[in-house]
Amino acid sequence: MINDIVRVLSAFPLTPFHDDQVDQGAFARLIERLVSSGVDSITELGSTGSYAYLDADERVRVAQLAVHHSGPTPVVIGVGDLRTSHVLAHVESAGQAGAAGLLLAPVTCQALTADGIAQLPGIASIKIPGVPTDPSEAAEHVAAIRAAIPEHVTIGVSGDAFGATCLSAGCDAWYSVIAGTLPGPAIAITRAARAGRATAATEESEWLTPLWTLFAEFGSLRVTAAIAEHLGLVRSRSLPLPIQALANDERDRAARVVLHLGLA
């Protein structure tokens, strides 16, 4: 089952806040929206879910809410933390909540060796940050990674602007920020790439270039939060402090992009 979960499109939703508390109602609605959209899986408490800003009790509750409202859609829960004992506690609580899989970010204040990370047991998938834009070079890059990892480990892309290219180049999954708030465009790109329609997938992604530009300029989390607030999916000031929301002029730019691209 885990190999099915770590393939195709996994949506990474926000964890919205209000008055320095997790907005549980808004969060539940985001999860239900994703289930209705037909994403393949949901990954909560990743960086888009602001896991590092939540205390242990908040993480437990968010995991429970995600699974409870996910229906038949499998949920992967992030368990990254600085200390091994904390990671193990998150693993236990995620399992008790009913998570179908775990996302482990190697959080550290000290450098980790590449060999040490590669030898972690139980890995079902890895995230790569992107590939060359040339399709043939992208395919060679993915093939080189695949040759260096066990057969059962899937390759997923992180970095939404690379989603179409990576899927067409042979990646198994797209771990998508935008899919957590606007699943429609991400689903269209994924379906085109999976059907072998690389040109169509690329065209779908290129249409979203104004959005990718905002991501590159301001960070995907802040832009996605601004879009979710603009669309009324979450309340204003939805990010946990000290993360700063976009300035008013930046929010206006994001709103214009949403209008121009017909996103909702």
N, C-alpha and C positions, 0 to 999 in steps of 0.2 A: 504493500500500500504506500509506503513512504516514497518509493520511486515514482508513483503516480502524482504524489503531492508536490514533488520538487521538479515537475515538468510543466511546460507551457507558461501560463500567466498567473503570478501570485501578486495580489493587491496589498499594498502597505498603507493602511489608513492612519489618519491622525489620531492622537489621543487629545481631544479638545478639553480645555480648562475653562472654568468660570469662577471668579473670586478665589483663585488659588486652590481650587478643588477640581478633580476630574468631573467633567460634565457627563454624567453617566447616561442621561437621556439622549443627548446629542450623539454620544459614542454608539449607543445601541442602534440609533437610526442610521448612522454611517454603515455599520455592519449589515443591517438589513437591506440597505441600498445595494451593497456589493453582492449579497446573495441573490437579489432580484436581477442583477445585471448579468449573472452567469459567469463570473470570474472562476478560474479553476481552483484557487485556494486563496486564503487570506492570511497574511503574516502580520501579527500585531506585536507591539513592543520592539520594533526595530527602531532605527534612528528616526524615521518619519513618525513613529509613535512616541518619540521623546522618552524612551525607556530610562535613560540616564538621569532624568529629572524626577522620576517617580520613586517614592520610598517602597519598601518591601510590601507593605499592606496594600498600597495603591496598585502595585503590579499584580498581586493576587486577584484583586477585585476586577481589574481590567481583563485579565485572562479569563476569569469566570464569565464576565459579560460577553466577551468575544465568542466564546464557545456556545454560550446559551442562546445567542441571537443568530448563530451562523447556520442553523438548519442543517442541510446535508453537505454544506461546503466545508471542507477540511480547514482547520485553523492551525497555523504554526505560531508558536509563541517564542519571543526573544527571551533569552536567559543570560545575556551578557552582563558581566560585572567585574570589578577589579579583583575580588578575592575568591579563591576556589570554593570556600565554604558558602559564600553568598550565591555563587553560580549553582551549586548543588541544591541549595534551598529553593532557588527559582525553578530548577528542573523538577523537583518534587511537587511544588505547587502547580506548575504547568500540567504535569501528569494528572494530578488530582482534579484539575479543572476540565480535563478531557482533551488536551491538545493532541493533535495528530502528528506533530513534529516539533522540533526545536530549532531555533536560530541562535547560534553562538557566535557573537562578535568577540574577538580576542582583545578585550579591553585591557589596557596596561599603561602605566606611567613609565615603564622601562621597556627597552627594546626586546621584542621576541625574535627568536631566530626563525628563519623560513623553514628549516628542517623540523623544528619543534612543532610548528603549526601543522605542517604536512603530515606528521605522524600521529595526530590526534585520532583516537579510535572512534568508530561509529559515524563517520562523516558520510552523508548521503548526497550532498551537493556542495558546490563552491560557487561563490559570486566573483565575477571578474568585472573590472571597472569600465570596460569598453574595448573596442577593437579598431584597427585601421579602417578608414572610411572606404578604401578601395575594396570591392567585394572579394576579389581573388586573394588579396593580402589578408583580409579578415578571415576567410576560410582557412588559409594556411596557419594563421595565429591560433584559431580555435582547434585545428587539428593537432598542432604542436602541444597545446595544453592537454588535449584528450589523450595523447600518447604518453603523457607523464603521470596520469592518474589511473586508479583502478577502474575497471569497466563499469562497476555499479555506481560510480560517482557521476552525477550529472553536472553540467556546466550551465550556470545562469548568469545573466548580465544584470549589472546594477549601473544605472545611469540611463535615464529614459531616452535621451537623444540617440543612444546606440541600440535601442531595443530592436528596431526593424533590421538593421544591419547584422546584429549578432544572431538573431533567430534565423535569418536567411543564410548565415555563414555556418550554421550547424549547432548553435547553442540550444540546449534543451528547454531553458526556462528564461523568463523575463521577470525579475523581481522589481516591480514597478511602483514608483511613488505616485505618479499621476493616476494610476488605476485605482488607488485607494480613495480618491475623491471624484474623479471623472473616468469611470471604467470604460465608457463607450469607445473613445478613440483608441485606447490600449487594446481592447478586444478586437477592434477592426484590424489593427496592425498585426496582432498575433494570428488571427485567422488567415489573413492573406499570406503571411510568411509560412505558416504551417501547411497551407495548400500549395506551396511552391510558387506563389505569385510574388516573387521578390520585388518586381517593379512596382506593383500595387502597394506592397508594404512600405516601400521607400517613399512613394508619393504620399501615402497617408502620414508618414512621419514628417516629411518635408513641409506638409501643410501646417504642421504644428511648430515650425521653426520659431515663430514669435514667442511661443511658450518656452521652448528650449532656451532661447536667448535670455528670458527672464530667470530661468533656473540658473544659468551660468553666471548671471550678474548678481543675483540676490540670494541664491541658495534655494533648492527645491522645497525645503520645509516651509520657509517663510512665504514663498509664493503660493504654495498649495494652501496654506492656512488663510492667506488673503482671499484666494478664490473661493474657498469654502465659506468664509464669512460673507463675501459678496453675494453668493448664491443663497444665503440663508440656511446653509446646512449646519452651521455652528454659530454660536454667538460671537460678538466682537471680542477682541483681546483673548483669543482662544489658545495662545501659546503660553507655556509655563515660563514665568520669569526665572532667570534674567534674559531669556530670549526676547529680542525686540521685534515687534511687528514691523512691516514695511511702513515707511513714511507715507503721508497722504498722497504725494505726487506719484510715488511708486505704486501705491494701491490703485490709483487712477489708471496707471499704465496697465496693470494686471486686469482691471475691469474692461478696459478697451480691447485687450487681447481676447478675453472671454467673449465679448460681443462680436468681434471681427471673425473669430473662428467658429462661432455658433455653439459654444460649449455650454453644457448644462447638465 
